[in-house]
Amino acid sequence: MTISGIRRAVTLVLGTLGVYYVAVGVLTLLDLSGATSRWIVRSNDRDFWFDVRFFTVCIGFGAAAVAGLGLATAVRCYRDLTAGCRWPGWTELFIGSIAVHAPAWVYKVVSGGTLPPDEFQSHVAFTSARFLLTLVAFGVAWWFAVRDGRLSSPPPPAFSPRTLPRPS
């Protein structure tokens, strides 16, 4: 497999992941109180019920961030595959993926509070591996963009200078 084939495969995987993130974020926002309740029950900490409003806001913000990252990733991957405008840049998406996945990792680990100790360890290891693999994929896409000098291009102008009337 050539370098361009690897780059295309990473772009396809990240584009699919972006669409998945949009779906997960939107579905979580649609059932925000249910998602918060399930998370508190799975955390096995009865004191979390006293801060249910705070956790609802945090989970809602996280779901919106996941949906936003997913949409931006899907758009960038589509534009990479069709040779369109290269905005948003892979640098922003890589930094955004770190900012979204760090709190998401904590959220997932805390949700394993009802698991027995041996299953909890495998839960943490699986969650860590999954998030690390996702960050590596974003990092590889960013590296390909740096390598090819295709980090980003500015968004298209709101109007074309060609459509302006010529001065008489």
Steps between C-alpha positions, in 0.01 A plus 500: 500500500634840405516808719206656314300180554574509874404868512175425318422210736562716809281772350218251434522359853499847656212610277295201612596570861391861453154395382478259796598780742227725359242225552618424856511868595155579363340188651656580837368856485153371414498277811719710729319427828497127425869501412581684823291259708662194341847646557430574867359148556801340324745712699372335822535825695177601670633849578498585129121539517548818703686656206276369224456846340875553481553158341214561256668820383840328475360204305302734272808712432703185432235364263489831311882500480501143367238588238695812399827309472325230299344748260827688448687172448246367251508828304882506492519135391246560224697801383826304509349222290349739245796743488285784629576781742724381783320660790475420791866411526632173639690693767175633645335159475794328672496751787120476516516121515730520802271756667194281439652160577669587832174572687324224305757253632422607858126472426540144367728386782266634770207325332664166579455546876257209537735248337694245706871591544635265230241612246559862596870465419422358157238776452762768573756330274250466212380860540858629511601298194195617303559867577874471438438335162258780406754767598769319302272500193447876533876541549577296188256710295664815635847360419395423142368855464828646632703266280306595187478869589119476506427622851221735407388757255281796586126457465358616169413870477141606557497657155717468195694805382407397147134580565563859603409763241794658322557868560414717202 
